[in-house]
Every structure is written in C-alpha cells, then in structure tokens.
Amino acid sequence: MILVTGATGDIGRRIVRLLCQQQKPVRSFVRLSSHSNELEHRGSDIFIGDLRREKDIQKACQGVKYIISTHGSGNDSLSLDYRANIELIDQAKIQGVEHFVFISVLGADRGYEDAPVFKAKRAVEKYLQNSGLNYTILRPSGLASNLLPLAERFRETGLYLLIGEATNRTSIVSSDDLAKIAVDSLIIDDARNQILPVGGPEILSRDQIPKIFGRIFNKEPIVINVPLFAVDSVRNLLGFFDSSTQKNLGTFRTLLADEFFCTSEETSNLERIYNFQLENLESFLRRYLAT
Ligand SMILES: NC(=O)c1ccc[n+]([C@@H]2O[C@H](COP(=O)([O-])OP(=O)(O)OC[C@H]3O[C@@H](n4cnc5c(N)ncnc54)[C@H](OP(=O)(O)O)[C@@H]3O)[C@@H](O)[C@H]2O)c1
C-alpha cells in the first residue's frame, strides 16, 4: 500500500492518478472537506483525517509500504510542513516502510532565516536522511500548474502582475513531470537516498512568463510590475495586527526576492535518472489551456 498525503493538491492528485493507472494500491490521505471523489472513482482508498492530528497519521500509516509526502501547509508550517512530516517518518520506521518520498522545495538548504516553509522542509530533510529509511527528497522550483489561474486571468484581461525583480530567473517544472518523478522514485535505484533539485528544461527570467501567455493567447501582455518594497510595506502593516501572518508572508517574500532555478547539469541528471525528457512551460500551458 502506498500512502499519499496532500492527495487532493496539485501534485498529490497527479501522483494518485498515475499510481491508479499503474494499478498500484493507493491510500489517499484527505480532509473531510477535501474534494476527493475523483480519487475514489479512480480506485484509491480514501483515508479521512487531519495531518495536524498524530492519531490520524498513525492510523493512516497502518500496513503501508511506501509513503509519498506531498501535502502543503497554508499558514501553518510548524504543524504541517514540520510536525506532520516528522510523525510520518516516525510511523514509517515503525511500519518498516521500504521507501519514503518527500517533496521539499528548491533552496531549502540556503538557510533563509525568515521563511518558515524553507526552514521546516530543511529540518525534515535532515530528519529523513538520518532515519535509516530509504528516501528520495525532491526539491522542486515553482510548479507550472500554479500559473494556470494567472493564465486564465490573462486570457480575459491581458494583464500580468509581476511582483519583484523582473529579471530574476526561474526554471518552472511541469507538475505532471514532478508527479511522474515522485512515483518513479519508488522503484528507480539511482533515485534512492538522493536529494534532487527538480526544475523544468529551461531557465526563464520572470518577465518571459507574460510573453509566453501572450504567444498562447495571441495577445500583447500588459505587465504591471509591483516592486518588492510594496510587499514589505503590506507585510509590516499586517505585523501590527497579526504577527503570525507577517511571519508566514516571509516565505512568500523569499520566493519573490530570490532566484529559483536548476542548472542544466541538474536537469540533465534528472532526465538521465528518470529516463524521460522534461516538458517546457509553454508546452505544459498549451496542453491545459484550450485556446
Ligand atoms: N506550489 C509550488 O510552486 C511548490 C514549489 C515547491 C515545492 N512545493 C511543495 O510541493 C508540495 C505540493 O504542493 P502543491 O502546490 O501541490 O500543494 P497544494 O495544491 O497547495 O495542496 C496542498 C494539499 O495539502 C492538503 N492539506 C493541507 N492541510 C492539510 C491538513 N491539515 N490535513 C490533511 N491535508 C492537508 C490539502 O488538502 P485540501 O484539498 O483539503 O486543501 C491539499 O491536498 C508541497 O509540499 C509544497 O510545499 C510546491
């Protein structure tokens, strides 16, 4: 049995679909409020629980041979990015799990002081590496599926909101490729006990994204570039009312302020290990955006 957390998320959903296509036994960890009908129809077991509750994690892990941890955290990095993953790893040891795949984030090892998600992911990476379990840690850059709602807005308005430095580089990865890599990590020897940065095949500056939208919809983009200090002002203002929201926005700010891309050597290494060609952003978007 393969347990997938975050099974209704952008990546988790794709992982469960692939596993069901391969007729592997899957248990999707979902919340009562999650939209999980599709996963059930595809043949996945559904475990209803909350990753903030240790008891739910313990029950979900019963009889499990593999775990793919792909859940996100909203505003509660401590409970979800950190504690839930530590508990999953502890339970994996108790259950004798054969392989644990953890979706981390590119830059987790850069020591960002002000970004709770990055800190939590790095702490979990270390815990997993020292656990004695077989593991694969995947560090994705931005996911292509995040851009779909922005592209739909662009289709209607021609507008693109670019916050922060326009020339910062990124290598956005196809969400379908990341899901395939996560699933294949369970069986590929070269992926065992590796930390792998996962990016798309091209390094783009952020201002190339509206140009791609423009090509897809045959529309000249109107780019509104909001400087980073505007985000800082909002963040500081929020700090007067709610310091936890201010702290959580630190992760968002880090993502906007820095560069997140994989080198060509890193993407070639991925293509070698997983034996397929990574899809570029434009191709991914064209597949999902009926024009
Ligand atoms: N998005 C990116 O650009 C990016 C980049 C690098 C790394 N990552 C990492 O990749 C992973 C997947 O990201 P994503 O964008 O696919 O995530 P997502 O779409 O935001 O999905 C989050 C998932 O976590 C579940 N979840 C949240 N709180 C939960 C709780 N208390 N109990 C049980 N389930 C809970 C959600 O369930 P509901 O459906 O009920 O909300 C959902 O299935 C995450 O670990 C993220 O940190 C993402």
The ligand as a Gaussian input file, in Angstrom:
#p B3LYP/6-31G(d) Opt

LIG

0 1
 N        3.404000      25.106000      -5.417000
 C        4.701000      25.258000      -5.658000
 O        5.143000      26.055000      -6.509000
 C        5.706000      24.429000      -4.901000
 C        7.070000      24.644000      -5.123000
 C        7.973000      23.845000      -4.426000
 C        7.541000      22.870000      -3.540000
 N        6.198000      22.724000      -3.346000
 C        5.760000      21.672000      -2.418000
 O        5.075000      20.696000      -3.180000
 C        4.067000      20.078000      -2.375000
 C        2.758000      20.115000      -3.125000
 O        2.407000      21.452000      -3.394000
 P        1.003000      21.769000      -4.068000
 O        1.118000      23.156000      -4.615000
 O        0.609000      20.626000      -4.948000
 O        0.063000      21.796000      -2.798000
 P       -1.440000      22.267000      -2.754000
 O       -2.047000      22.205000      -4.131000
 O       -1.479000      23.559000      -2.001000
 O       -2.100000      21.116000      -1.873000
 C       -1.951000      21.042000      -0.526000
 C       -2.520000      19.685000      -0.089000
 O       -2.296000      19.525000       1.321000
 C       -3.538000      19.171000       1.909000
 N       -3.620000      19.634000       3.289000
 C       -3.427000      20.890000       3.758000
 N       -3.630000      20.915000       5.092000
 C       -3.961000      19.651000       5.476000
 C       -4.307000      19.039000       6.710000
 N       -4.340000      19.749000       7.845000
 N       -4.593000      17.709000       6.718000
 C       -4.578000      16.992000       5.586000
 N       -4.261000      17.521000       4.373000
 C       -3.959000      18.828000       4.314000
 C       -4.586000      19.877000       1.051000
 O       -5.857000      19.317000       1.271000
 P       -7.230000      20.099000       0.844000
 O       -7.516000      19.683000      -0.563000
 O       -8.226000      19.604000       1.816000
 O       -6.953000      21.575000       0.978000
 C       -4.023000      19.578000      -0.331000
 O       -4.326000      18.277000      -0.718000
 C        4.064000      20.813000      -1.038000
 O        4.812000      20.081000      -0.110000
 C        4.764000      22.122000      -1.361000
 O        5.423000      22.664000      -0.238000
 C        5.274000      23.461000      -4.006000

